[in-house]
């Protein structure tokens, strides 16, 4: 099948959205599908305000139209609500083509944190964006229920996976973490206000706090928390080695829709500590024993105080974490993605050339 995937989030950005999309594209191509990616690096761009590492396409409609016209896809998937996403939605409307979308990021909450305005001000724009989609792909049932409450329906589950060829407890620990005072408490993600890192970094707990990631708040965080170790962004084997060295993975975010890093940490044998909010609850469950399969052994903990969640997570067995992480399969995720793209009305096909 010929699939066009349009996304404003792409390399060199480092985040769960990019890893999800790039892994999905890689595995779709391995199955024999022909994938066109329409990404910011194909356009003139400007830095996103507050996020210099994120580039936004400038007036992309004409070039995007030519690219999609030349490729002649059978299916169009719009992954993000940025300039490219809106341009692709416009192209689909003008050409009478159905499309699917995905809800990866709680933009209303993120923008509210930065502007001081209530999140309710920004939901109407997202309702409009997703209203025309044949299906809206979401990572969890709880997110589907949340979107339904916000007037965004027609959701389909598109879960997340973990690559066990990269992540595992047998990886050699990262040398920068090998001789630190234990326990090693690791957090991985964008270093930005919406990730709630201050709560983790100011927690009164024993051990060493380690942050892996880049972002607009990195410089300020380094100055404010000199006792923590900031390694910047890590990739591939270095990232896997950091997970493998951790005693607990701390996920302080209150706004993530899933948190791919949590299942990567679990696959590496690191139990997860978080707050009882969507994301951690979807992965860990309210009792820390996971969701959906009747497990009785905890793989992490959620609590109103991050200190309590860390203390509970330290009691978990690494082998239980690894066993639970194996339920998150990328192959199953790709199956869900394809089912959402091809279900319902038949995919609109381009007319044969005259």
C-alpha positions as MATLAB code, in Angstrom:
seq = 'XXXXXXXXXXXXXXXXXXXXXXXXXXXXXXXXXXXXXXXXXXXXXXXXXXXXXXXXXXXXXXXXXXXXXXXXXXXXXXXXXXXXXXXXXXXXXXXXXXXXXXXXXXXXXXXXXXXXXXXXXXXXXXXXXXXXXXXXXXXXXXXXXXXXXXXXXXXXXXXXXXXXXXXXXXXXXXXXXXXXXXXXXXXXXXXXXXXXXXXXXXXXXXXXXXXXXXXXXXXXXXXXXXXXXXXXXXXXXXXXXXXXXXXXXXXXXXXXXXXXXXXXXXXXXXXXXXXXXXXXXXXXXXXXXXXXXXXXXXXXXXXXXXXXXXXXXXXXXXXXXXXXXXXXXXXXXXXXXXXXXXXXXXXXXXXXXX';
ca = [
       0.000    0.000    0.000;
       1.130    3.573   -0.706;
       0.837    5.673    2.449;
       1.624    9.355    2.941;
       2.533   10.263    6.523;
       2.611   13.977    7.284;
       4.253   15.100   10.512;
       5.614   18.292   12.056;
       7.604   16.151   14.533;
      10.617   14.467   12.976;
      14.347   14.070   13.358;
      16.532   15.665   14.639;
      13.890   16.117   17.377;
      14.277   13.493   20.115;
      11.002   12.508   21.724;
       8.479    9.714   21.957;
       6.412   10.998   19.041;
       9.380   10.900   16.672;
      10.455    7.458   17.894;
       6.920    6.142   17.462;
       6.584    7.509   13.942;
      10.057    6.527   12.745;
       9.686    2.998   14.125;
       6.266    2.637   12.505;
       7.612    3.818    9.132;
      10.582    1.451    9.376;
       8.376   -1.547   10.130;
       5.797   -0.666    7.495;
       8.530   -0.542    4.872;
       9.841   -3.896    6.096;
       6.355   -5.292    5.394;
       6.533   -4.058    1.812;
       4.474   -0.862    2.072;
       5.605    2.245    0.197;
       5.760    5.161    2.630;
       6.104    8.838    1.817;
       7.078   11.008    4.788;
       6.363   14.731    4.525;
       8.467   16.377    7.218;
       9.781   19.853    8.180;
      13.242   19.302    6.673;
      11.630   19.444    3.209;
      10.510   23.079    3.703;
      11.715   26.483    4.779;
      11.300   26.611    8.527;
      11.375   28.874   11.556;
      12.096   27.971   15.158;
       9.095   27.227   17.330;
       8.765   29.952   20.005;
      10.289   28.604   23.210;
      11.641   25.487   21.454;
      14.514   26.420   19.169;
      15.177   22.736   18.385;
      11.683   22.371   16.880;
      11.390   23.742   13.360;
       8.015   24.742   11.907;
       7.374   24.736    8.170;
       6.604   28.147    6.654;
       3.696   28.372    4.172;
       4.023   24.709    3.190;
       0.791   24.163    1.255;
       1.981   24.476   -2.356;
       5.049   22.283   -1.956;
       3.176   19.766    0.183;
       0.477   19.551   -2.497;
       3.026   18.851   -5.217;
       4.706   16.183   -3.116;
       1.476   14.331   -2.390;
       0.193   14.745   -5.953;
       3.398   13.237   -7.323;
       3.317   10.282   -4.909;
      -0.372    9.439   -5.412;
      -1.000    7.741   -2.066;
      -3.847    5.392   -1.309;
      -4.002    6.570    2.314;
      -3.045    9.828    4.069;
      -2.204    9.911    7.776;
      -1.706   13.266    9.505;
       0.302   12.776   12.678;
       0.462   16.276   14.178;
      -1.567   19.467   14.460;
       1.227   21.819   13.259;
       1.621   23.762    9.989;
       2.219   20.620    7.936;
      -0.728   18.880    9.549;
      -3.072   21.744    8.768;
      -1.749   21.978    5.210;
      -2.306   18.246    4.678;
      -5.816   18.505    6.091;
      -6.513   21.339    3.651;
      -5.158   19.264    0.756;
      -7.393   16.330    1.693;
     -10.437   18.609    1.874;
      -9.750   20.201   -1.490;
      -9.178   16.834   -3.144;
     -12.039   14.976   -1.506;
      -9.691   12.542    0.207;
     -10.337   10.898    3.551;
      -7.558   10.923    6.134;
      -6.677    9.753    9.620;
      -5.073   11.754   12.411;
      -3.353   10.985   15.712;
      -3.453   12.663   19.118;
       0.092   12.461   20.477;
       0.407   15.601   22.586;
      -1.834   17.548   24.957;
      -1.189   20.900   23.312;
      -3.933   22.708   25.284;
      -2.222   21.880   28.577;
       1.243   22.673   27.211;
       0.188   26.054   25.848;
      -1.737   26.812   29.024;
       1.419   26.277   31.089;
       3.301   28.780   28.942;
       0.619   31.441   28.496;
      -1.291   31.331   31.756;
      -4.549   30.957   29.809;
      -6.907   28.073   30.599;
      -6.526   24.942   28.475;
     -10.178   25.250   27.477;
      -9.212   28.157   25.217;
      -7.250   25.841   22.929;
      -9.482   22.764   22.666;
     -11.770   24.263   19.961;
      -8.853   24.400   17.518;
      -8.082   20.720   18.120;
     -11.734   19.756   17.777;
     -11.779   21.445   14.387;
      -8.547   19.780   13.292;
      -9.621   16.228   14.154;
     -13.291   16.622   13.225;
     -12.805   15.574    9.607;
     -10.697   12.485   10.318;
     -11.992    9.019    9.462;
     -10.232    7.841   12.636;
      -8.266    9.568   15.405;
      -5.474    7.303   16.679;
      -4.789    7.390   20.436;
      -2.378    5.439   22.627;
      -4.751    4.406   25.421;
      -8.444    3.888   26.215;
      -8.286    6.582   28.903;
      -7.094    9.109   26.326;
      -9.944    8.060   24.039;
     -12.407    8.768   26.865;
     -10.782   12.142   27.548;
     -11.044   13.169   23.904;
     -14.666   12.052   23.793;
     -15.359   14.366   26.734;
     -13.728   17.162   24.716;
     -15.892   16.472   21.672;
     -13.324   14.503   19.663;
     -14.716   11.102   18.729;
     -14.108    8.284   16.268;
     -10.967    7.217   18.121;
      -8.996    4.036   17.498;
      -6.335    2.524   19.736;
      -2.752    2.729   18.481;
      -0.583    1.523   21.340;
       3.199    1.675   21.734;
       5.984   -0.877   21.657;
       9.503   -1.458   22.873;
      12.495   -2.721   20.897;
      14.056   -5.564   22.887;
      16.971   -5.722   20.466;
      17.978   -2.297   21.845;
      16.685   -2.196   25.437;
      17.330   -4.852   28.070;
      18.706   -5.430   31.569;
      21.822   -7.148   30.220;
      23.200   -3.983   28.615;
      26.476   -2.671   30.022;
      25.620    0.271   32.337;
      26.529    3.716   31.083;
      29.984    4.612   32.465;
      28.781    8.003   33.702;
      26.304    6.213   35.986;
      28.423    3.257   37.094;
      29.925    4.646   40.315;
      27.263    7.050   41.517;
      25.774    6.950   45.022;
      22.791    4.632   44.852;
      19.990    4.374   44.184;
      20.311    5.901   40.723;
      17.066    7.701   39.907;
      16.751    8.349   36.188;
      14.414   10.544   34.155;
      14.475   10.655   30.340;
      12.675   13.211   28.221;
      12.521   16.765   27.007;
      13.825   19.234   29.586;
      10.949   21.684   29.536;
       8.408   23.198   31.893;
       5.599   20.815   30.951;
       7.602   17.771   32.047;
       7.357   18.765   35.735;
      11.016   17.900   36.333;
      11.326   20.365   39.208;
       9.198   18.086   41.388;
      11.585   15.184   40.763;
      14.761   17.237   41.142;
      13.628   18.829   44.401;
      12.383   15.562   45.959;
      13.947   14.657   49.313;
      15.232   11.180   48.519;
      18.460    9.225   48.848;
      20.731    8.502   45.892;
      21.608   10.331   42.688;
      19.210   12.050   40.311;
      20.079   11.732   36.619;
      18.358   13.486   33.713;
      18.791   12.417   30.086;
      17.420   14.822   27.496;
      17.703   18.247   25.945;
      15.326   21.159   25.877;
      14.790   24.852   26.517;
      15.057   24.548   30.312;
      18.299   22.538   30.401;
      20.626   25.443   31.205;
      18.420   26.777   33.989;
      17.943   23.293   35.468;
      21.686   22.659   35.586;
      22.219   25.866   37.517;
      19.298   25.331   39.870;
      20.049   21.675   40.682;
      23.858   21.289   40.755;
      23.670   17.972   42.623;
      21.827   16.286   39.766;
      23.642   14.816   36.761;
      22.455   16.110   33.374;
      23.735   14.029   30.467;
      21.947   15.786   27.600;
      20.315   13.777   24.855;
      21.451   10.163   24.417;
      20.646    7.786   21.579;
      20.917    4.109   20.701;
      23.296    2.102   22.830;
      24.099    5.053   25.102;
      20.428    5.527   25.937;
      19.966    1.802   26.549;
      23.028    1.841   28.820;
      21.562    4.698   30.866;
      18.317    2.801   31.404;
      20.251   -0.327   32.381;
      22.151    1.585   35.079;
      19.023    2.947   36.773;
      17.522    1.590   39.979;
      14.256    3.482   39.424;
      12.898    5.407   36.464;
      11.071    8.557   37.559;
       8.324    9.944   35.331;
       7.076   13.203   36.905;
       5.028   14.469   33.940;
       1.365   15.292   34.518;
       0.488   15.932   30.870;
       1.877   13.116   28.691;
      -0.554   11.016   26.691;
       1.486    7.833   27.211;
       5.195    8.042   27.950;
       7.153    5.695   25.690;
      10.179    6.088   27.973;
       8.349    4.234   30.752;
       8.125    0.968   28.840;
      11.714    1.353   27.595;
      12.780    1.647   31.241;
      10.721   -1.392   32.244;
      12.278   -3.401   29.412;
      15.647   -2.456   30.881;
      14.676   -3.755   34.317;
      14.015   -0.356   35.926;
      10.726    0.002   37.844;
       8.801    3.218   37.243;
       7.668    5.861   39.735;
       5.071    8.436   38.738;
       1.957   10.331   39.706;
      -1.564    8.838   39.563;
      -2.450   10.538   36.269;
      -3.040    9.396   32.696;
       0.181    8.026   31.302;
       1.589    6.369   34.428;
      -1.824    4.908   35.277;
      -2.179    3.560   31.740;
       1.165    1.762   31.980;
       1.415    0.880   35.671;
      -2.184    0.717   36.815;
      -3.338    2.172   40.140;
      -1.583   -0.545   42.171;
       1.651   -0.588   40.163;
       1.020   -4.106   38.843;
       0.319   -3.077   35.264;
      -2.950   -3.175   33.360;
      -5.018   -5.713   31.534;
      -3.540   -9.084   32.432;
      -4.273   -9.699   36.132;
      -0.665   -9.393   37.296;
      -0.076   -9.407   41.044;
       3.606   -8.405   41.193;
       4.328   -4.663   40.989;
       6.527   -3.117   38.297;
       6.375    0.398   39.689;
       4.252    2.726   41.760;
       2.082    5.819   41.491;
       1.453    8.144   44.434;
       0.479   11.787   45.068;
       4.004   12.345   46.447;
       6.821   11.372   44.102;
       8.976   10.443   47.121;
       6.442    7.755   48.081;
       6.260    6.419   44.534;
      10.065    6.139   44.395;
      10.198    4.310   47.738;
       7.588    1.781   46.537;
       9.255    1.336   43.143;
      12.575    0.490   44.787;
      10.935   -2.675   46.175;
      10.062   -4.014   42.695;
      12.002   -6.843   41.055;
      13.744   -6.032   37.754;
      12.753   -9.385   36.248;
       9.063   -8.566   36.809;
       9.543   -5.266   34.988;
      11.108   -6.980   31.975;
       8.399   -9.642   31.831;
       5.658   -7.000   31.873;
       7.369   -4.857   29.210;
       7.251   -7.780   26.773;
       3.528   -7.270   26.337;
       4.281   -4.033   24.421;
       4.959   -5.195   20.867;
       5.788   -2.904   17.954;
       4.400   -5.485   15.529;
       1.044   -5.323   17.294;
       1.196   -1.519   17.165;
       1.797   -1.561   13.414;
      -1.154   -3.935   13.018;
      -3.330   -1.433   14.893;
      -2.046    1.426   12.746;
      -2.838   -0.363    9.501;
      -6.267   -1.448   10.743;
      -7.155    2.170   11.529;
      -5.975    3.351    8.128;
      -7.873    0.736    6.160;
     -11.056    0.151    8.193;
     -14.420    1.697    7.455;
     -14.780    3.070    3.938;
     -12.434    1.588    1.374;
      -9.223    3.615    0.984;
      -9.678    6.152   -1.797;
      -7.472    5.161   -4.719;
      -6.100    7.448   -7.366;
      -7.744    7.016  -10.769;
      -5.705    5.098  -13.296;
      -3.606    7.250  -15.557;
      -5.282    7.994  -18.880;
];
